Amino acid sequence: MEDTAQTRKPWVETPLKESYALSRATGCRVFLKLENLQPSGSFKDRGIGNYLLTHLSRPSEESPAHPTHFYSSSGGNAGLACTHAARALSRPCTIVVPQSTPALMTAKMRAAGASDVVQVGATWADADAHLRAEVLAKDPGGVYVPPFDHPAIWDGHASVVREIAAQMPAGERPDAVLCSVGGGGLLCGVVQGIMALGWRDVPVLAVETKGADSLATSLRKGENVRLSGITSKATTLGAARVADRTFELASGRDGDKATCVGVKSVVLTDEQAARACVKLSDDERMMVELSCGVTLAVCYEGLLESVLGPGKLTKDSKVVVIACGGSNTTAEMLADWRKQYCS
């Protein structure tokens, strides 16, 4: 068991691809970090995978007869990532998701090898509460896997920035990085990675859909608040409250630690996200979900310069967009979005 945990890594290095279509839309050079090509289809493989590896690297009473059983709550992508990571490490896992999680995603979890997929509650918070109070209570040896709020998860996500640094042209660095925000685990990792590389003048755009904009709402109110509900169709962004660490980094309330200069909050609509998904499928022959499309929409809708500020970008500026995932998308969904939003 121990050798397996040490030798297998449940995520892969993903390509950094320059998108000429997005570059034309923005007037600068735009690079896509293709996290939609991870084994589970999203960046979550990095954080969840690192969490599992971190746990398995510690001394335990685990034996071949009683392998560690992992339990995760999720709106979709974290559960699928946990399933893939657990399978790669030859461990069982159980996933609890809210009723809002599409059947497409629960089917993918079961097909990927989840021991069980339980669907309960209206929101991720409801599913998480059920997992902690009911499901884990029946397995004292089970291990809880948080979907976004843990240092080991942020450490895993920080690896995406190290890869970007190695893949940039001629060793250069980006002039801005764009990422989607649900619970904020990816944002924490991105900022952590940027800090480690000394890129503190590289702004990070934290992008959400309206109706799942828990970070933007918290920044506006000056405290980390919980949304009363999730109304966005981007269900994989459906965390009603971001991690405290996410709020600290985005608001600049990081105590005495030096943080990345300028985490900028951006909120766009489901419609803008859907249009971007359709455009990307035409331009790059890739299907991504709304939670990814909303970040792409900053570029496709011509909003990048207005967010970063006048004069911040030139035709030679290099912007990295983290294409966070695409598991919760089908050809039929893209066709519907094209009909509704692109005619």
Phi, psi and chi 1 to 4 in degrees:
 res  aa     phi    psi   chi1   chi2   chi3   chi4
   1 MET       -  -45.5  -68.8  -79.6 -178.5      -
   2 GLU   -63.6  -40.9 -175.0  176.9   -9.4      -
   3 ASP   -62.5  -38.4  -70.7  -17.9      -      -
   4 THR   -60.2  -45.8  -61.3      -      -      -
   5 ALA   -63.6  -31.6      -      -      -      -
   6 GLN   -81.2  -28.2  -70.0  176.4  -11.7      -
   7 THR  -101.1  -19.5   58.0      -      -      -
   8 ARG  -103.3  136.3  -68.7 -170.8 -176.5 -179.9
   9 LYS  -118.1  121.4 -172.5  175.0   67.2  172.3
  10 PRO   -80.2   20.9  -12.2   28.1      -      -
  11 TRP  -141.0  169.9   67.2   91.9      -      -
  12 VAL  -127.6  161.3  -61.4      -      -      -
  13 GLU   -73.9  130.7  179.3  176.0  -29.2      -
  14 THR  -107.1  154.9   57.9      -      -      -
  15 PRO   -70.1  154.0  -16.4   29.8      -      -
  16 LEU  -111.7  110.9 -177.0   71.1      -      -
  17 LYS  -117.6  126.9  178.3 -176.7 -175.3  -63.1
  18 GLU   -73.0  131.4 -174.7  166.2    4.2      -
  19 SER  -104.6  112.1  169.8      -      -      -
  20 TYR   -71.8  -31.0  -58.5  116.5      -      -
  21 ALA   -66.3  -45.8      -      -      -      -
  22 LEU   -68.8  -32.7  -75.6  167.2      -      -
  23 SER   -64.9  -41.2  -63.4      -      -      -
  24 ARG   -62.9  -38.2  -75.4 -163.9  -56.6  -88.4
  25 ALA   -68.9  -26.3      -      -      -      -
  26 THR  -106.8  -21.4   59.5      -      -      -
  27 GLY    81.6   13.3      -      -      -      -
  28 CYS  -140.0 -175.7   64.0      -      -      -
  29 ARG   -91.5  121.4  -61.9 -179.8   67.6 -174.6
  30 VAL  -113.1  129.0  176.8      -      -      -
  31 PHE  -115.1  135.4  -64.0   79.9      -      -
  32 LEU   -99.0  122.7  -67.0  171.7      -      -
  33 LYS   -90.9  107.8 -177.4   57.8  172.4  166.0
  34 LEU   -85.1   70.8  -62.2  175.1      -      -
  35 GLU   -71.5  -12.8  -70.3  -63.1  -75.8      -
  36 ASN   -67.4   -8.3   54.4  -50.8      -      -
  37 LEU   -96.8    7.7  -60.1 -177.0      -      -
  38 GLN   -65.4  159.1  -71.2  -69.1  -10.8      -
  39 PRO   -51.6  -40.0  -30.3   36.6      -      -
  40 SER   -89.4   -8.5   76.3      -      -      -
  41 GLY    98.2    5.5      -      -      -      -
  42 SER  -151.7  164.9   87.3      -      -      -
  43 PHE   -59.2  -18.5   73.5   96.1      -      -
  44 LYS   -57.4  -23.7  -69.3  -78.7 -171.5  179.5
  45 ASP   -56.9  -35.6  -75.2    2.1      -      -
  46 ARG   -65.1  -55.1  -65.1  179.6 -174.1  -89.0
  47 GLY   -70.2  -49.0      -      -      -      -
  48 ILE   -65.2  -42.4  -60.6  -65.3      -      -
  49 GLY   -60.3  -42.2      -      -      -      -
  50 ASN   -67.4  -34.5 -167.6   59.7      -      -
  51 TYR   -62.7  -45.8 -176.6   91.4      -      -
  52 LEU   -64.1  -43.6  -92.2   59.0      -      -
  53 LEU   -61.8  -41.2  -77.2  174.3      -      -
  54 THR   -61.2  -43.6  -59.7      -      -      -
  55 HIS   -64.3  -44.1  177.3   82.9      -      -
  56 LEU   -72.9  -15.6  -67.0  173.6      -      -
  57 SER   -79.6  -11.2   68.1      -      -      -
  58 ARG   -88.1  150.6  -58.3  169.0 -176.0  154.0
  59 PRO   -60.5  137.6  -21.8   32.4      -      -
  60 SER  -149.9  175.7   70.2      -      -      -
  61 GLU   -94.0   16.0  -61.7  178.1   -0.3      -
  62 GLU   -64.4  143.3 -175.9 -176.9   49.0      -
  63 SER  -138.4  162.2   69.5      -      -      -
  64 PRO   -55.3  -30.4  -26.9   35.8      -      -
  65 ALA   -78.5  -22.9      -      -      -      -
  66 HIS  -134.9   71.2  -62.9   92.4      -      -
  67 PRO   -66.7  152.2   25.7  -34.3      -      -
  68 THR   -60.0  132.0  -61.2      -      -      -
  69 HIS  -102.4  120.5 -165.6  124.0      -      -
  70 PHE   -95.3  144.3  -68.8  102.4      -      -
  71 TYR  -130.2  127.8  -66.0   83.5      -      -
  72 SER  -134.6  144.9 -178.5      -      -      -
  73 SER  -103.7  150.2   59.7      -      -      -
  74 SER  -165.7  153.4  168.4      -      -      -
  75 GLY   -85.3  -10.7      -      -      -      -
  76 GLY   159.6  -69.3      -      -      -      -
  77 ASN   -68.1  -38.2  -77.1  -31.1      -      -
  78 ALA   -65.2  -39.2      -      -      -      -
  79 GLY   -64.9  -41.0      -      -      -      -
  80 LEU   -67.5  -39.3 -170.6   56.1      -      -
  81 ALA   -65.0  -41.0      -      -      -      -
  82 CYS   -62.4  -40.2 -174.5      -      -      -
  83 THR   -63.0  -47.0  -56.9      -      -      -
  84 HIS   -65.1  -42.3  -83.3  -91.9      -      -
  85 ALA   -66.0  -44.6      -      -      -      -
  86 ALA   -61.5  -41.7      -      -      -      -
  87 ARG   -65.0  -41.8 -177.3  172.0 -179.2  174.3
  88 ALA   -61.5  -30.6      -      -      -      -
  89 LEU   -98.9    9.7  -62.4  170.6      -      -
  90 SER    60.7   40.8  -57.7      -      -      -
  91 ARG  -123.3  152.9  -93.0   70.7  171.9 -173.7
  92 PRO   -81.8  158.1   29.0  -33.7      -      -
  93 CYS  -149.6  152.5   72.4      -      -      -
  94 THR  -125.7  137.2  -66.4      -      -      -
  95 ILE  -120.0  135.9  -48.1  -61.9      -      -
  96 VAL  -117.2  125.8 -179.3      -      -      -
  97 VAL  -128.0  156.9  -61.1      -      -      -
  98 PRO   -77.0  169.7   27.1  -34.5      -      -
  99 GLN   -63.7  -22.3  -63.8  -69.4  -12.3      -
 100 SER   -74.9  -13.5   58.8      -      -      -
 101 THR   -69.1  125.1  -61.6      -      -      -
 102 PRO   -63.4  151.1  -20.5   32.6      -      -
 103 ALA   -58.1  -31.4      -      -      -      -
 104 LEU   -55.6  -42.9  171.7   67.8      -      -
 105 MET   -74.9  -41.6  -67.8  -62.8  -75.5      -
 106 THR   -64.3  -36.1   58.4      -      -      -
 107 ALA   -64.4  -39.2      -      -      -      -
 108 LYS   -65.8  -37.5  -74.1 -173.1  175.7 -175.8
 109 MET   -63.4  -44.7  -67.9  174.1 -156.2      -
 110 ARG   -65.1  -42.2  -67.9 -171.4  175.2   95.3
 111 ALA   -65.9  -30.7      -      -      -      -
 112 ALA   -78.2   -9.5      -      -      -      -
 113 GLY   114.5   13.9      -      -      -      -
 114 ALA   -60.6  137.8      -      -      -      -
 115 SER   -63.9  -37.3  -58.0      -      -      -
 116 ASP  -158.4  148.9 -166.9   13.7      -      -
 117 VAL  -126.1  116.0 -180.0      -      -      -
 118 VAL  -105.8  131.1  179.8      -      -      -
 119 GLN  -115.4  117.9 -162.5  157.3   15.5      -
 120 VAL  -156.6  144.2   63.2      -      -      -
 121 GLY    87.7  161.8      -      -      -      -
 122 ALA   -83.9  -29.6      -      -      -      -
 123 THR  -131.0  170.6   66.5      -      -      -
 124 TRP   -58.3  -39.2  165.0   76.0      -      -
 125 ALA   -59.8  -38.0      -      -      -      -
 126 ASP   -65.6  -44.2  -63.0  -31.4      -      -
 127 ALA   -63.4  -40.6      -      -      -      -
 128 ASP   -65.3  -42.1 -172.5   64.4      -      -
 129 ALA   -62.3  -40.6      -      -      -      -
 130 HIS   -65.0  -42.0  178.7   82.0      -      -
 131 LEU   -59.5  -46.7  169.2   60.6      -      -
 132 ARG   -68.6  -43.3  -67.9  170.7 -178.8  -95.2
 133 ALA   -83.4  -33.7      -      -      -      -
 134 GLU  -109.8  -53.0  -58.0  -66.8  -24.8      -
 135 VAL   -73.5  -50.8 -179.4      -      -      -
 136 LEU   -65.7  -28.7  -93.2  172.2      -      -
 137 ALA   -61.3  -23.5      -      -      -      -
 138 LYS   -88.0   -4.5  -62.1  175.4 -177.0  176.7
 139 ASP  -138.0   85.2 -176.2    1.6      -      -
 140 PRO   -57.5  -24.2  -22.5   33.1      -      -
 141 GLY   -91.5   -0.6      -      -      -      -
 142 GLY   -71.5  155.3      -      -      -      -
 143 VAL  -116.5  123.0  174.0      -      -      -
 144 TYR   -76.6  134.6  173.1   73.1      -      -
 145 VAL  -116.6  105.6 -179.0      -      -      -
 146 PRO   -68.3  144.4   25.9  -32.7      -      -
 147 PRO   -75.1  -23.5   24.4  -31.9      -      -
 148 PHE  -154.2  -17.5   56.2   82.5      -      -
 149 ASP  -105.9   76.2 -166.4    0.0      -      -
 150 HIS  -164.4  141.1 -166.4  -82.4      -      -
 151 PRO   -57.4  -35.5  -28.4   36.6      -      -
 152 ALA   -65.7  -32.1      -      -      -      -
 153 ILE   -70.9  -43.1  -70.2  176.1      -      -
 154 TRP   -63.3  -38.8  -50.1  -28.6      -      -
 155 ASP   -60.2  -41.7  -71.6  -15.0      -      -
 156 GLY   -63.3  -43.5      -      -      -      -
 157 HIS   -68.0  -28.5  -66.4  -32.7      -      -
 158 ALA   -62.1  -22.2      -      -      -      -
 159 SER   -62.4  -24.8   66.0      -      -      -
 160 VAL   -65.5  -33.3   75.8      -      -      -
 161 VAL   -72.6  -38.6 -179.8      -      -      -
 162 ARG   -61.6  -39.3  -66.5 -166.8  -66.6  -87.4
 163 GLU   -65.7  -43.6  -74.4 -177.5   17.8      -
 164 ILE   -57.4  -43.5  -69.2  168.9      -      -
 165 ALA   -59.8  -39.3      -      -      -      -
 166 ALA   -76.0  -23.1      -      -      -      -
 167 GLN   -98.9  -12.8  -65.4  168.2  -30.5      -
 168 MET   -63.0  149.1  -71.7  -67.4  -67.4      -
 169 PRO   -58.0  130.9  -23.5   33.8      -      -
 170 ALA    51.8   32.2      -      -      -      -
 171 GLY    70.2   14.5      -      -      -      -
 172 GLU   -75.6  171.2  -62.8 -179.6   19.9      -
 173 ARG  -116.5  158.7   62.6 -178.5 -176.9  176.3
 174 PRO   -73.2  156.9   24.9  -31.9      -      -
 175 ASP   -90.0  -12.8  -64.8  -72.3      -      -
 176 ALA  -167.2  153.5      -      -      -      -
 177 VAL  -127.6  133.1  176.2      -      -      -
 178 LEU  -112.8  133.5  -77.7   65.3      -      -
 179 CYS  -146.1  152.0   69.8      -      -      -
 180 SER   -79.6  156.7  -61.1      -      -      -
 181 VAL  -129.6  123.6  177.1      -      -      -
 182 GLY  -111.3  -90.2      -      -      -      -
 183 GLY   -83.8  -19.0      -      -      -      -
 184 GLY   105.6    4.6      -      -      -      -
 185 GLY   -62.5  -41.1      -      -      -      -
 186 LEU   -65.1  -43.8  177.2   59.0      -      -
 187 LEU   -59.9  -43.0  178.6   62.7      -      -
 188 CYS   -59.1  -44.7  -73.1      -      -      -
 189 GLY   -66.6  -40.5      -      -      -      -
 190 VAL   -63.5  -47.0  167.5      -      -      -
 191 VAL   -64.5  -41.1  172.4      -      -      -
 192 GLN   -60.6  -43.6 -179.2  174.7  -50.1      -
 193 GLY   -65.3  -39.9      -      -      -      -
 194 ILE   -65.4  -41.4  -76.4  175.6      -      -
 195 MET   -61.3  -42.8  -70.3  164.8   58.3      -
 196 ALA   -63.9  -31.0      -      -      -      -
 197 LEU   -87.4   -5.0  -71.2  170.0      -      -
 198 GLY    76.4   23.8      -      -      -      -
 199 TRP   -93.5   46.4  -68.2   -4.1      -      -
 200 ARG   -69.5  -10.6  -66.1 -172.5  176.6   92.4
 201 ASP   -97.2    7.7   58.0  -18.7      -      -
 202 VAL   -91.1  112.3  175.2      -      -      -
 203 PRO   -72.0  149.3   25.7  -32.7      -      -
 204 VAL  -117.6  126.1  178.1      -      -      -
 205 LEU   -95.0  119.4  -86.6   59.2      -      -
 206 ALA  -100.5  109.3      -      -      -      -
 207 VAL  -109.8  133.2 -168.2      -      -      -
 208 GLU  -132.0  163.1  -58.7  170.6  -75.4      -
 209 THR   -93.7  147.1   50.5      -      -      -
 210 LYS   -63.3  129.7 -174.7  174.0  178.0   59.0
 211 GLY   101.7  -11.2      -      -      -      -
 212 ALA  -135.3   29.5      -      -      -      -
 213 ASP   -95.3   59.5   48.4  -18.0      -      -
 214 SER   -68.6  -35.2   48.7      -      -      -
 215 LEU   -68.6  -49.3  175.9   60.3      -      -
 216 ALA   -60.3  -39.7      -      -      -      -
 217 THR   -64.1  -41.7  -58.9      -      -      -
 218 SER   -65.3  -42.6  -64.2      -      -      -
 219 LEU   -63.4  -38.2  -67.6  173.8      -      -
 220 ARG   -66.3  -36.3 -171.9  168.6   60.8 -109.3
 221 LYS   -89.7  -10.5  -64.8 -170.9  174.5 -177.3
 222 GLY    79.0   13.1      -      -      -      -
 223 GLU  -154.9  157.1   60.1  179.0  -37.2      -
 224 ASN   -77.7  105.0 -162.9    6.4      -      -
 225 VAL  -110.4  166.1  -59.6      -      -      -
 226 ARG  -107.7  130.7 -178.1 -179.5  -60.8  -83.7
 227 LEU   -68.0  148.6  -61.2  179.6      -      -
 228 SER   -71.5  -20.5   58.8      -      -      -
 229 GLY  -176.5  168.4      -      -      -      -
 230 ILE  -107.5  121.0  -58.1  -64.3      -      -
 231 THR  -111.3   -9.6   57.7      -      -      -
 232 SER   -70.5  150.0  169.6      -      -      -
 233 LYS   -79.5   -8.8  -66.4  179.1 -178.8  177.4
 234 ALA   -81.8   74.6      -      -      -      -
 235 THR   -64.1  -25.3   54.7      -      -      -
 236 THR   -74.4   -6.6   52.7      -      -      -
 237 LEU   -98.6   12.9  -65.8 -178.0      -      -
 238 GLY   -82.3   51.4      -      -      -      -
 239 ALA   -97.2  119.2      -      -      -      -
 240 ALA   -70.6  -16.0      -      -      -      -
 241 ARG  -146.2  132.2 -174.5  177.1 -172.9  -87.2
 242 VAL   -80.2  163.4  -62.0      -      -      -
 243 ALA   -61.1  146.7      -      -      -      -
 244 ASP   -57.3  -38.3  -72.8  -22.7      -      -
 245 ARG   -63.1  -37.6  178.5   63.3  173.8  157.3
 246 THR   -61.3  -45.7  -56.2      -      -      -
 247 PHE   -64.1  -40.6  178.1   71.9      -      -
 248 GLU   -59.3  -47.1  -71.2  174.3   -0.8      -
 249 LEU   -68.4  -41.8  -68.9  171.6      -      -
 250 ALA   -70.8  -29.7      -      -      -      -
 251 SER   -96.1   -3.4   61.3      -      -      -
 252 GLY    76.4   19.0      -      -      -      -
 253 ARG  -100.7   56.7  -58.5 -178.3 -177.3 -173.8
 254 ASP  -103.6   33.1 -169.8   32.2      -      -
 255 GLY    61.6 -132.3      -      -      -      -
 256 ASP   -92.8   -0.6  -64.8  -30.7      -      -
 257 LYS   -79.3  143.1  -62.6  178.8 -178.4  178.4
 258 ALA   -75.3  126.2      -      -      -      -
 259 THR  -113.8  166.9   61.9      -      -      -
 260 CYS   -59.2  136.6  170.8      -      -      -
 261 VAL   -75.0  118.5  175.2      -      -      -
 262 GLY    80.2   73.1      -      -      -      -
 263 VAL   -85.3  116.9  174.8      -      -      -
 264 LYS  -108.5  126.9  -61.7  177.7 -179.3  -66.9
 265 SER   -87.0  133.6  172.2      -      -      -
 266 VAL  -132.7  132.8 -177.6      -      -      -
 267 VAL  -124.3  124.0  179.0      -      -      -
 268 LEU  -124.0  174.2  -59.8  179.5      -      -
 269 THR   -92.4  163.5   65.3      -      -      -
 270 ASP   -57.9  -37.7  -74.6  -11.7      -      -
 271 GLU   -62.8  -44.0  178.3  179.1  -13.5      -
 272 GLN   -64.0  -39.7  -70.4  170.7  -56.0      -
 273 ALA   -63.4  -42.8      -      -      -      -
 274 ALA   -64.9  -41.9      -      -      -      -
 275 ARG   -60.5  -40.3  -79.8 -158.4  -59.3  -92.7
 276 ALA   -66.3  -37.3      -      -      -      -
 277 CYS   -61.2  -42.9  -69.3      -      -      -
 278 VAL   -65.6  -45.2  172.7      -      -      -
 279 LYS   -62.7  -40.4  -71.4  179.7  179.7  178.4
 280 LEU   -64.8  -37.9 -170.9   78.1      -      -
 281 SER   -62.8  -35.0   70.0      -      -      -
 282 ASP   -74.0  -43.1  -68.0  -20.5      -      -
 283 ASP   -79.2  -39.6  -66.5  -24.8      -      -
 284 GLU  -119.3   -0.2  -55.8  -69.0  -11.8      -
 285 ARG    58.0   42.5  -55.5  173.3  -53.8  -75.8
 286 MET  -131.6  142.6  -69.1 -175.9  178.7      -
 287 MET  -102.2  124.8  -65.3 -164.8  -55.7      -
 288 VAL  -128.2  163.6  -64.2      -      -      -
 289 GLU   -93.0  175.0   58.1 -167.7   63.2      -
 290 LEU   -59.9  -36.6  -66.2  176.4      -      -
 291 SER   -63.8  -25.4   59.5      -      -      -
 292 CYS   -87.5  -40.4  178.5      -      -      -
 293 GLY   -58.6  -32.9      -      -      -      -
 294 VAL   -65.9  -31.5   71.0      -      -      -
 295 THR   -73.8  -41.3  -55.1      -      -      -
 296 LEU   -61.3  -33.2  -62.6  165.2      -      -
 297 ALA   -62.7  -28.1      -      -      -      -
 298 VAL   -57.1  -37.5  176.2      -      -      -
 299 CYS   -80.9  -50.4  -62.4      -      -      -
 300 TYR   -62.1  -32.3  -86.1  126.5      -      -
 301 GLU   -86.5    2.6  -59.0  -84.0  -30.7      -
 302 GLY    70.9   32.3      -      -      -      -
 303 LEU  -103.0   -5.4  -58.2  172.8      -      -
 304 LEU   -61.3  -47.0 -171.6   56.6      -      -
 305 GLU   -66.0  -37.7 -175.0  174.5   16.3      -
 306 SER   -67.7  -31.0   64.4      -      -      -
 307 VAL   -75.4  -44.1  172.8      -      -      -
 308 LEU   -77.9  -27.2  -70.1  174.0      -      -
 309 GLY   111.6  149.5      -      -      -      -
 310 PRO   -58.7  137.3  -21.0   32.3      -      -
 311 GLY    80.1    1.0      -      -      -      -
 312 LYS   -80.4  -20.7  -63.8  -66.3 -175.3 -179.7
 313 LEU  -123.4  142.7  -65.1  175.7      -      -
 314 THR  -125.1  177.7   69.8      -      -      -
 315 LYS   -64.1  -19.6   63.1 -179.1  179.7   61.0
 316 ASP   -96.6   -4.3  -63.6  -42.9      -      -
 317 SER   -64.0  147.7  -63.1      -      -      -
 318 LYS  -118.7  120.4  -59.7  171.9 -175.5   66.8
 319 VAL  -118.8  133.0  172.5      -      -      -
 320 VAL  -106.9  126.1  172.4      -      -      -
 321 VAL  -108.3  121.1  178.0      -      -      -
 322 ILE   -82.1  109.5  -61.3  177.4      -      -
 323 ALA   -79.3   93.3      -      -      -      -
 324 CYS   -71.1  -29.1   59.6      -      -      -
 325 GLY   174.5  169.1      -      -      -      -
 326 GLY  -152.1   19.5      -      -      -      -
 327 SER   -68.6  -32.3  -67.5      -      -      -
 328 ASN   -92.8   50.6 -170.6   25.7      -      -
 329 THR  -145.3  142.1  -49.6      -      -      -
 330 THR  -129.9  167.6   64.5      -      -      -
 331 ALA   -62.5  -34.6      -      -      -      -
 332 GLU   -66.1  -39.9  -70.0   76.0   16.1      -
 333 MET   -64.1  -43.4  -67.8  165.6   69.5      -
 334 LEU   -61.5  -39.5  -77.9  169.5      -      -
 335 ALA   -63.7  -40.2      -      -      -      -
 336 ASP   -64.7  -43.6  -73.0  -17.0      -      -
 337 TRP   -64.6  -38.3  -65.0  -21.8      -      -
 338 ARG   -61.8  -42.5 -174.3 -174.9  -60.6  -84.2
 339 LYS   -67.9  -40.8 -176.4  177.0 -179.8  179.9
 340 GLN   -76.3  -41.3  -70.5 -178.0   62.6      -
 341 TYR  -115.9  -12.6  -55.1  124.5      -      -
 342 CYS  -116.7    6.4  -58.3      -      -      -
 343 SER   -85.6      -   57.7      -      -      -
